[in-house]
Amino acid sequence: MAKAKKDLHATLSQVDIVIELADARAPRLSQNPMLLAITRLKERIVVLNKADLADPVLTKQWVNVLDKPDAPCFVLSSIQKNTVKPFIQKVVNYCIGVDEKRGRKRPKPFYSACIIGIPNIGKSSLINHIVDKPLAKVENKPGVTRQQRWIDVHPKLKLLDTPGILWPRIETDLEKQMLFLLGCYADPHFDVEEAALTLISLCNTNYPTLFKDQFESPSNDPLDVMGCVAKRFGCLQKGGLPDLQKASLKLIQLFQTGKLGQLSLEKPTP
């Protein structure tokens, strides 16, 4: 991660605009404060990625909060090809508009952009769908993109795919659990049962009927919810008792793939 940070500093002098991907399910948490500090002097676009997995009502609220004249906020699903190329045209149009507003004449025939974000935020999937072929390696785990590379994505735009950079220290257990739920924090020894309890708690707050509707849970008590998940998906020990480890993994998987519904973990504050 230290090398990625150093490389990004060196690269910023080569780009006209920074595109930061955040997860639409938790926009504040998935924006890296360190990246904001590093790129503060650059033109910037914020992209709420994985919008197909997020609550569309809350995503619209987040756009209203984050969208700024000098840093517009766009919504995108990098796995839906029909949304990707129009997004790239928006980036080009924004760059042209900034030049016109500032009366700048471009010394080169194209714009250069740097795509940044925390690990597993969808940078490689976005690149692959833009060029419509697998140039960037994609896996559902953080830290897959290992080095920087330039990719032509439009006659007037070159993109730089960079390794995701996560802040050196996550300040609270809740932040760590939420990043794990988003798939942006890797730890083979992570307490998945604790993460599942956090997911249940957040969903109970934002979607109080979710588990009754999805699993016919008699209440929102975590033990009732986990028992229903275990029964539905056969996550059982000998004697029919719930296997909480397997049920927790299944619940997290359902959330990460959108099969639990379009859910967000964060609400914007006024």
C-alpha positions, 0 to 999 in steps of 0.5 A: 500500500505504501508503494501505491501511495507513492506511485499515485503522488508521482502520477497526479502530475500526469493527469487532468482529472481524478475519478474516485469510486465509492460504494453507493451502499456506504459512500462516506465510509468507502471514500478514503480520507487520505485520497481526498487529501492527496488529490485536493488540487485536482479536478475531481469526479465522485462516482457512486459505484455498485448502485444496482446493489444500493437503496435507490432512494438513499443513493439519490439522497447521497447524490444531492449531498455529494454533488458539487459544482467543482466535483460532480457526483455520478451514479454507476453500476460497473457491472451493467455495460449500458451505463458505462459508456454514457458515463465516460462521455459525461467525464469527457463533457465535464473536462471540456466544460471545465476548459471552456469555463476557465478559457484553457486551450488544451496542449494535447488532443486528449484528457487523462484521468486517474481512477482511484478508490479503496480496494475492491470498489469496482475499478477493474470491472469498470475498465473491462466494461469500458473497453468491452474486454478483460484487460484488468483482473477482476476478483471479488476480493480486495487488493487484486489490482497490483500496478498502474497502467494506462488504458485508452477508453475514448478518443479523447480520454485515457484512464489510469487504473491504480491499486486501491489504497486503504487508510493505514488504520481503521478507527472503529470496529463498526467501520471495519465490520462495514468494510468487510460487509462491502468486501473491501476489507480482507482478513482470513480470521475476521469474526463473520458472526460479529459482521453478520450481527452488524448487518442485521442491526443496520438492516433493522434500523433502515429496513425494519420488515426486511427479515420478516419479508425475506425469511419469515423471521418472527422478530428482528432479534438476531438469533431469530434471524440467524435461525431462519437463515440457517433453516432456509439454506440448510446451515445446520449442525447435527441435531438440527441446531443452527450453524451460526458460522455458515449462516453468517457467511450465507447472510453476508453473501446474500447482501454482497450479491444483492439477493437480500435486496437493494440495501444501503448501510449508510444514510446521509446526515443533513 
